[in-house]
Amino acid sequence: MIDRALSIIAKLTIGKIYNINKFCYNDEHSIAFHSSSEEQIPFSTRNLGEEIDYTNPIDLRSRMKKEFLRDGESLFKYFVDGSRKTYKLTSIEYEKSIYPIIAGQVGVACCERNKRILKCKRLNRYNVIALPNIAIVSLIDDCKDKRTAIEYLRTQINNSSTLKKQNIVINKVLLYNQDLHLQKDIPYENLGISKIHEFMLDEEKRMINILVNDDGLRYVDNYLIKDGSIEYIDSKNGDFNDFSLLLNNYKRVIGVSKTFNPDFLKDNRKKTQASLIADLPLYHRTPSYKYESKRSKGAKGPVFFITWYIRIREKTYNHNPFDGIVKIEKVVPEDGENYLMDSEEIDMISANIINERLPTTYGIEDRWPNHLYPVHLTERLLKNTFISDDYFMNIF
């Protein structure tokens, strides 16, 4: 008889497996979970984040030309992207309650550009499984502590004949808190996906920590673009869970988001200013705004961010008013409450981001108006390392 991974989990954790069809969660489910599970706080146009008190959009066309001619090299040298795919493998019963077992493929990649040539600098890939906390209760009694129990379970899963035959390893067993289902009315599946997403974010922070401390990012004049937000959620898990302790790592890091909620930008009367973003002329940016994050606070106190928006493509072929606009985030150093960013630096960063808009990914993906090509290549490099969905699900 073939000892499959799910059978090993059920045997060791004293659970009952239900035979269901395995499936991959689509992007829409992931987006819905992501937006509903994170506390997001509006920020105000009155909290300016730069030295010049702008009231209108800033024209960057002349600055674009200046930056384009600077030795033929862009301001941005490194590009980091994290990605995940999640799967429901089965349902398992513990103490008459039914919980999902969620698996995930997780990766973080960094590409480095030298003299217009983009190459992979670092790439980390992980296969993970998320189980409810209750799954290891019986194992803790035998293994004496939680960490030993989790590692023992992971070792036994990796000893399954199907995983060994395919030379595939489960790198991490994650535990989600099933009690939040009743406490906060969060579906079990979202708790499992959230735990995998949290693991991916921690690995993104690990990648940037390595680039800063081992690869010398702190000593160069270039910047790093991280795909997506850098306003990380405060977490109790992971090696880099306290973002307030990592601020020095992010001095040369820019977060660029292709999608965002424009209604979080409010005026002094707390009314949305989404039209201010949608009406941005081509190659213009908004003034920058500073806000205190409610998600990234830690042992060193609150974390502040400066954010602004740039229109990198014209409106002609847009499907919605925010196509062609990207959101930029920059972490504020310590003493963030009194800090204002140099407007000249913001213009320099913005002009270089606009210059990264070509070539386009038109016809390759729907998000092409908001994509920067080096980020797209980094993302594609990473996703090409993922195993096919059917193959991955069937090894369990």
Buried (B, 14 or more C-beta within 10 A) or exposed (E): EEBBBBBBBBEBBEBEBEEEEBEBBEEEBBEEBEEEBEEBEEBBBEBBBBEBEBEEBBBBEEBBEEBEEEEEEBBBBBBBBBBBBBBBBBBBBBEEEEBBBBBBBBBBBBBBBEEEEBEEBBBBBBBBBBBBBBBBBBBBEEBEEBEEBBEBBBEBBBEBEBBEEEEBEBBBBBBBBBEBBEEEEBBBBBBBBBBBBBBBBBBBBBBBBBBBEEBEBEEEEBBBBBBBBBBBBBBEEBEBBBBBEBBEBBEBBBBBBBEBBBEBBBEEEEEBBBEBBBEBEBBBBBBBBBBBBBBBBBEEEBBBBBBBBBBBBEBEEBEEBBBBBBBBBBBBEEEBEEEBBEBEEBBBBBBBBBBBBEEBBEEEEEEBBBBBBBBBBBBBBBBEEBBEBEEBBEBB
